[in-house]
Amino acid sequence: MSEAPIPTNLPEYSVSELSQALKRDIETKFSHVRVRGEISGFKRHSSGHLYLALKDAEAVIDAVCWRGTSGRIAVKPEDGMEVVCTGRLTTYPGRSKYQLIIESMELAGVGALLKLLEDRKQRLAAEGLFDEGRKQKLPFLPRVIGVVTSPTGAVIRDILHRLNDRFPTRVLLWPVAVQGEGAAVQIAAAIEGFNLLPEDGDIPRPDLLIVARGGGSLEDLMAFNEEIVVRAVASSAIPLISAVGHETDTTLIDYASDRRAPTPTAAAEIAVPVRLELLGAVAALGGRLTNGLARLFAERRVRLEGLARGLPDPHSILGQKAQLLDDRAERLDFAVKTRLEGLRARLNSQGAHLKHPRQQIGEARARLVTAAQILDSAFGHFVSLKRQRIGDTGGRLRAELLSRFLRHETQRFDGIRSRFDSLSPKKVLERGYALIHDAAGKIITAAKSLPPGTAFTVEFHDGEVAAVAGSGSGRSTQPKRVREKKPEQGTLL
């Protein structure tokens, strides 16, 4: 006999109802919490969600950061990092567990921040981003200065005021957020944007960049310690001055920049010289140059006067040379006249011995006729010699060509004759065969063509034998005469 159930007033829940009730209760009471702990088991899923666990010495709680939130958190999670996460608690009924939905994350305490910065500094230094050899020289007098800072703070006013006092220069401001979420991305984008400006574009490309912000806590300056900003500063083709915080504040971009300024005001002083000091220096240099030139001219003048005292009077020298020139001119005129008279007399004397042109032409014509006759006779003799030589050469050439032709034709004929001999029936007869002829000389090729009593001739290679066909199968022949075959007469060719 079974026992009766004990009556109770407790409500009965299904598993799903109990899970949903717990979920509503936890999400209501813990809709906004801050949890401090050490990151463990960090994993970035391919979907972009972040999964991790926060632990301390006695407990562990799972946490998740959705993809839309993970891109906005300022801290890059790593195992072993102590952080403070802000978010809400919820449950996951499928596994009967609760977890923290992270909405923001920050490092816990200054010690953790310093350790993170030191590790990051060593890693970037190992890549060579802080090497002194890669730092650029600042321009002496930049035409345009680009400033990356907040447009509403006192930093930009201090920089503009200091530049106006020292040397008024054109300034381009790229406004950015200097702290909080997204500040590092804006600062890096501003540095890269200034570098991408064309040199001949509507917006002038700066000759110098200043990245600045006022003082603050270590957490406030974290944007200037982010790796994306440090790499943008190190890769800038434009020389860059970092001016973040006060003199005692140090950020990672101070190591990557080409020059560090203790304050934003000091950055303006480093960027440009003092205009009045430049004008004074130029004036001083101009005075020194003027005094130096005056001394140089005075020394040259004294030296020139000393050298001039050793020279004779130029008027006296010119007078002597003028008199000598007049004398040489008179002598030249007389010499020219005398020379012309001598040449005229010589021309007359030579002209008297010259023949008249007609006489010279007649003599030349006679010489030409005589030379033509001699040339005609020599040409005729030359032609007869050449004709005789050509005749002799032609005869020898014809004889040689005829001899070659005869030799060639003889060789060709002999070849044809040898081929004919090889095909001749007589060569076959020499091997023991014979030819049968009838009385008309027609060749008999079959026995039935010789009726009994028919006369025929048997031809051997050395002669012929006459015979008569007998009757029956035993035909017999009687030889009549043997005709010796006459030897063939050779050819002359």
C-alpha positions in Angstrom: 0.0 0.0 0.0 1.6 3.3 -1.2 1.8 6.3 1.0 -0.3 9.4 0.1 1.5 12.5 -1.1 2.3 15.2 1.4 0.2 18.3 0.7 2.2 21.5 0.0 1.4 25.0 -1.1 4.7 25.5 -3.1 4.0 26.4 -6.8 5.2 24.1 -9.4 7.5 25.4 -12.2 8.6 23.9 -15.4 12.4 24.1 -16.2 11.8 26.9 -18.8 9.5 28.8 -16.4 12.1 28.7 -13.6 15.0 29.7 -16.0 13.0 32.6 -17.3 12.1 33.7 -13.8 15.7 33.6 -12.7 16.7 35.5 -15.9 14.2 38.3 -15.2 15.2 38.5 -11.6 18.9 38.7 -12.3 18.6 41.2 -15.2 16.4 43.4 -13.1 18.6 43.5 -10.0 21.9 43.6 -11.8 21.1 45.6 -14.9 24.2 47.9 -14.4 27.3 46.6 -12.6 31.0 47.2 -12.5 33.1 44.1 -12.0 36.9 44.0 -11.4 38.9 40.9 -12.2 41.7 39.2 -14.2 41.0 38.2 -17.8 41.3 34.5 -18.4 40.5 32.3 -21.5 40.2 35.3 -23.8 39.0 34.3 -27.3 37.9 36.5 -30.3 35.3 34.6 -32.3 35.2 34.8 -36.1 31.8 36.5 -35.8 33.6 39.4 -34.0 32.2 38.6 -30.5 34.7 38.5 -27.6 34.5 35.7 -25.0 36.4 35.7 -21.7 36.2 35.0 -18.0 36.8 37.4 -15.1 38.3 35.8 -12.0 39.8 36.6 -8.7 41.2 34.4 -5.9 37.9 32.7 -5.1 35.5 32.9 -8.0 35.1 33.0 -11.8 32.4 34.6 -13.9 32.0 34.3 -17.7 31.6 37.4 -19.8 30.9 38.2 -23.4 31.3 41.4 -25.5 29.2 41.6 -28.6 30.7 42.6 -31.9 29.0 46.1 -32.0 30.5 46.9 -28.6 34.0 45.3 -29.1 35.0 47.9 -31.6 34.4 50.8 -29.2 36.3 49.5 -26.1 39.5 51.4 -25.5 41.4 48.4 -24.0 42.7 45.5 -26.1 42.0 42.4 -23.9 44.8 40.0 -23.1 45.0 37.0 -20.7 46.3 38.1 -17.3 45.2 41.7 -17.6 43.4 43.2 -14.6 40.4 45.2 -15.8 37.2 46.8 -14.6 34.2 45.9 -16.9 30.9 47.7 -16.9 27.8 45.9 -18.1 24.8 43.9 -17.1 24.2 40.3 -15.8 22.1 37.8 -17.6 21.6 34.1 -17.7 22.1 31.5 -20.4 19.3 28.9 -19.8 20.7 26.5 -22.4 23.6 25.8 -20.0 22.2 26.9 -16.6 24.9 29.6 -16.2 25.0 33.3 -15.8 27.4 35.7 -17.5 28.3 39.4 -17.8 27.4 41.3 -21.0 30.3 43.8 -21.2 29.5 47.3 -22.4 32.8 49.0 -21.6 36.2 48.0 -20.3 39.1 49.8 -18.7 42.3 48.8 -17.0 42.2 48.4 -13.2 44.7 50.6 -11.4 47.8 52.6 -12.4 50.1 49.6 -11.9 48.3 47.6 -14.6 48.4 50.5 -17.0 52.1 51.0 -16.4 52.8 47.3 -17.0 50.7 47.4 -20.2 52.5 50.5 -21.4 55.9 49.1 -20.6 55.2 45.8 -22.5 53.9 47.8 -25.5 56.9 50.1 -25.4 59.3 47.2 -25.5 57.5 45.5 -28.3 57.4 48.7 -30.5 61.0 49.5 -29.7 62.0 46.0 -30.9 60.4 46.8 -34.2 62.6 49.9 -34.5 59.9 52.6 -34.2 61.8 54.5 -31.6 65.3 54.4 -33.3 67.1 57.7 -33.4 68.3 57.0 -36.9 64.8 57.3 -38.4 64.0 60.7 -36.8 63.7 63.6 -39.3 65.2 67.1 -39.0 62.6 69.8 -38.3 62.4 72.6 -40.9 63.9 75.9 -39.7 61.1 78.1 -40.9 57.9 76.2 -41.8 55.4 77.9 -44.1 52.4 75.9 -42.9 52.1 74.1 -39.5 49.4 71.3 -39.0 48.1 71.0 -35.5 46.2 67.8 -34.3 44.3 68.6 -31.1 40.9 69.4 -29.6 39.4 72.6 -31.2 37.7 73.7 -27.9 40.6 73.4 -25.4 43.1 75.9 -24.3 45.9 74.1 -26.1 45.2 75.4 -29.6 44.8 79.0 -28.2 48.2 78.7 -26.5 49.9 77.4 -29.6 48.4 80.2 -31.8 49.2 82.9 -29.3 52.8 81.7 -29.0 53.2 81.4 -32.8 51.8 84.9 -33.2 54.3 86.3 -30.7 57.3 84.6 -32.2 56.7 84.3 -35.9 53.2 84.5 -37.4 52.7 81.4 -39.5 49.8 79.8 -41.3 48.2 77.0 -39.1 45.9 74.2 -40.2 43.9 72.6 -37.4 42.6 69.1 -37.6 40.1 68.8 -34.8 40.0 65.5 -32.9 38.9 64.1 -29.6 41.9 63.8 -27.3 40.5 61.3 -24.8 37.7 58.7 -24.5 36.5 56.1 -26.9 37.5 56.7 -30.6 40.1 59.3 -29.7 43.0 57.1 -30.9 41.4 56.4 -34.2 40.7 60.1 -34.8 44.3 61.1 -33.9 45.8 58.5 -36.2 43.5 59.4 -39.0 44.4 63.1 -38.7 48.1 62.4 -38.9 47.6 60.2 -42.0 45.2 62.8 -43.5 47.9 65.5 -43.3 50.4 63.2 -44.9 48.0 62.4 -47.8 47.5 66.1 -48.7 49.0 66.9 -52.2 51.8 69.5 -52.2 50.1 71.6 -54.9 46.5 71.1 -53.8 44.0 73.7 -52.7 44.8 72.9 -49.1 48.5 73.3 -48.6 50.4 70.4 -47.2 52.0 71.3 -43.8 55.8 71.4 -43.4 55.5 70.5 -39.7 53.0 68.7 -37.5 52.2 69.3 -33.8 50.2 66.6 -31.9 49.2 68.2 -28.6 46.9 68.1 -25.6 46.9 69.5 -22.1 47.8 67.6 -18.9 45.8 64.8 -17.3 45.9 61.5 -15.6 47.4 58.4 -17.1 44.0 57.2 -18.1 43.3 60.6 -19.8 46.4 60.3 -21.9 45.9 56.7 -22.9 44.8 57.7 -26.5 48.4 58.8 -27.1 49.7 55.5 -25.9 47.6 53.4 -28.3 49.6 51.4 -30.9 47.6 52.8 -33.8 48.7 56.4 -32.9 52.3 55.4 -32.3 52.5 53.7 -35.7 50.9 56.7 -37.4 53.5 59.0 -35.8 56.4 56.8 -36.7 55.3 56.5 -40.4 54.6 60.2 -40.9 56.6 61.6 -43.8 56.1 65.2 -42.3 58.4 66.0 -39.3 56.3 65.8 -36.1 56.5 67.3 -32.7 54.7 65.6 -29.8 53.4 67.9 -27.0 51.1 65.8 -24.8 50.6 66.8 -21.1 53.0 68.6 -18.9 56.7 68.3 -18.7 56.5 65.3 -16.4 54.0 63.4 -18.5 55.4 60.9 -21.0 53.5 59.0 -23.7 54.6 56.5 -26.3 54.3 58.9 -29.1 57.1 61.0 -27.4 59.5 58.1 -28.3 58.2 57.8 -31.9 58.0 61.5 -32.8 60.9 63.5 -34.3 61.0 65.9 -31.4 59.3 66.0 -28.0 58.1 69.2 -26.4 57.4 69.4 -22.7 54.2 71.5 -23.2 52.1 72.6 -26.2 53.5 76.1 -25.7 57.1 74.8 -25.9 56.1 73.0 -29.1 55.2 76.3 -30.7 58.6 77.7 -29.5 60.4 74.7 -31.1 58.4 75.0 -34.3 59.4 78.6 -35.3 62.2 81.0 -34.3 61.5 84.5 -32.9 60.9 86.9 -35.7 62.5 89.9 -33.9 65.5 87.9 -33.0 65.8 86.8 -36.7 65.5 90.4 -37.8 68.2 91.4 -35.3 70.4 88.6 -36.3 70.0 89.5 -40.0 70.6 93.2 -39.2 73.8 92.3 -37.2 75.0 90.1 -40.0 74.2 92.9 -42.5 76.2 95.3 -40.4 79.1 92.9 -40.1 79.0 92.4 -43.9 79.0 96.1 -44.6 81.9 96.7 -42.2 83.8 93.9 -43.7 83.3 95.2 -47.2 84.3 98.7 -46.1 87.5 97.4 -44.6 88.2 95.2 -47.7 87.7 98.2 -50.0 89.9 100.4 -47.9 92.7 97.8 -47.9 92.4 97.4 -51.6 92.4 101.1 -52.2 95.6 101.6 -50.1 97.3 98.7 -51.9 96.2 100.1 -55.3 97.6 103.5 -54.4 100.9 101.9 -53.4 101.2 100.0 -56.6 100.2 103.1 -58.6 103.2 105.1 -57.2 105.6 102.7 -58.8 104.0 103.2 -62.3 105.2 106.0 -64.8 102.9 108.9 -65.7 100.3 107.5 -68.2 100.2 110.9 -70.1 103.9 110.7 -70.7 103.7 107.1 -71.9 100.8 107.9 -74.2 102.6 110.9 -75.7 105.7 108.8 -76.5 103.6 106.1 -78.0 101.6 108.7 -80.1 104.8 110.2 -81.4 106.2 106.7 -82.2 102.9 105.9 -84.0 103.2 109.0 -86.2 106.7 108.1 -87.1 105.8 104.5 -88.0 102.8 105.8 -90.1 105.1 108.1 -92.2 107.6 105.3 -92.7 104.9 102.9 -93.7 103.4 105.3 -96.2 106.9 105.9 -97.8 107.6 102.2 -97.9 104.3 101.4 -99.6 104.9 104.0 -102.3 108.4 102.7 -102.9 107.2 99.1 -103.1 104.4 100.0 -105.5 106.9 101.8 -107.8 109.2 98.8 -107.8 106.4 96.4 -108.6 105.2 98.6 -111.4 108.7 98.7 -113.0 109.1 95.0 -112.7 105.7 94.4 -114.3 106.6 96.6 -117.3 109.9 94.8 -117.7 108.2 91.4 -117.6 105.4 92.5 -119.9 107.9 93.4 -122.7 109.1 89.8 -122.8 105.6 88.4 -123.1 104.2 87.1 -126.4 101.0 88.4 -127.9 97.9 86.3 -126.9 97.1 85.5 -130.6 100.6 84.2 -131.1 100.3 82.1 -127.9 96.9 80.8 -129.1 98.4 79.9 -132.5 101.3 78.0 -131.0 99.0 76.2 -128.6 96.7 75.2 -131.5 99.7 73.8 -133.5 100.8 71.8 -130.4 97.2 70.5 -130.0 97.0 69.3 -133.7 100.4 67.5 -133.4 99.3 65.9 -130.1 96.0 64.8 -131.8 97.8 63.2 -134.7 100.1 61.3 -132.3 97.2 60.2 -130.2 95.2 59.0 -133.3 98.2 57.0 -134.5 98.7 55.5 -131.0 95.0 54.7 -130.6 94.9 52.9 -134.0 98.0 50.8 -133.0 96.4 50.1 -129.7 93.2 49.0 -131.3 95.0 46.6 -133.8 96.9 45.1 -130.9 93.8 44.5 -128.9 91.9 43.1 -131.9 94.8 40.6 -132.6 94.9 39.6 -128.9 91.1 39.1 -128.9 91.4 36.9 -132.0 94.0 34.7 -130.5 92.1 34.5 -127.3 88.9 33.6 -129.2 90.6 30.8 -131.1 92.0 29.2 -128.0 88.6 29.7 -126.3 86.7 27.9 -129.1 89.2 25.1 -129.3 89.0 24.6 -125.5 85.2 24.7 -125.5 85.0 22.2 -128.5 87.4 19.9 -126.7 85.4 20.0 -123.5 82.1 19.5 -125.5 83.5 16.4 -127.3 84.8 14.9 -124.1 81.5 15.4 -122.4 79.5 13.9 -125.4 81.8 11.0 -125.7 81.4 10.1 -122.1 77.6 10.5 -122.4 77.6 8.3 -125.5 79.7 5.6 -123.9 77.2 5.5 -121.0 74.2 5.1 -123.3 76.0 2.4 -125.3 76.8 0.5 -122.1 73.2 0.6 -121.1 72.1 -0.6 -124.5 74.6 -3.4 -124.4 73.2 -4.5 -121.1 69.7 -4.6 -122.5 70.7 -6.3 -125.8 69.3 -9.8 -126.6 72.7 -10.9 -127.7 73.9 -10.7 -124.1 71.1 -13.1 -123.2 72.3 -15.5 -126.0 75.8 -15.6 -124.4 74.2 -17.2 -121.3 73.0 -20.3 -123.4 69.7 -19.1 -124.8 68.8 -19.1 -128.6 66.4 -17.3 -130.9 64.2 -19.1 -133.5 63.5 -17.3 -136.8 61.3 -18.4 -139.7 62.3 -17.8 -143.3 61.1 -14.3 -143.2 63.2 -13.5 -140.2 60.3 -13.4 -137.8 60.9 -14.7 -134.3 59.1 -18.0 -133.5 57.9 -18.0 -129.9 55.7 -21.3 -129.8 56.2 -24.8 -131.2 52.8 -24.9 -132.9 54.0 -22.1 -135.1 56.4 -24.6 -136.9 54.4 -27.2 -138.9 56.4 -30.3 -140.0 58.7 -29.5 -142.9 59.0 -25.8 -142.0 62.5 -24.4 -142.4 63.7 -22.2 -139.6 66.9 -20.8 -138.3 68.4 -21.1 -134.8 70.5 -18.2 -133.7 73.2 -18.6 -131.1 75.5 -16.0 -129.8 78.4 -17.1 -132.1 76.3 -17.9 -135.2 73.2 -19.4 -136.8 72.1 -23.0 -137.7 69.4 -23.8 -140.3 66.9 -26.5 -139.5 63.6 -28.1 -140.7 60.8 -29.0 -138.4 60.0 -32.8 -138.3 56.7 -34.7 -137.8 55.3 -36.1 -134.6 56.6 -35.5 -131.2 60.1 -36.4 -132.1 60.9 -33.6 -134.4 64.5 -33.5 -135.7 66.5 -30.9 -137.5 69.4 -31.3 -139.8 72.0 -28.7 -139.7 72.6 -27.1 -143.1 75.4 -24.6 -142.4 76.8 -22.6 -139.7 77.2 -18.8 -140.3 79.8 -17.3 -138.2 78.8 -14.1 -136.6 81.0 -11.2 -137.7 82.4 -9.0 -135.1 80.7 -5.7 -134.7 82.5 -2.7 -136.1 83.4 -0.1 -133.4 82.5 3.5 -133.5 84.7 6.3 -134.2 83.2 8.4 -131.4 
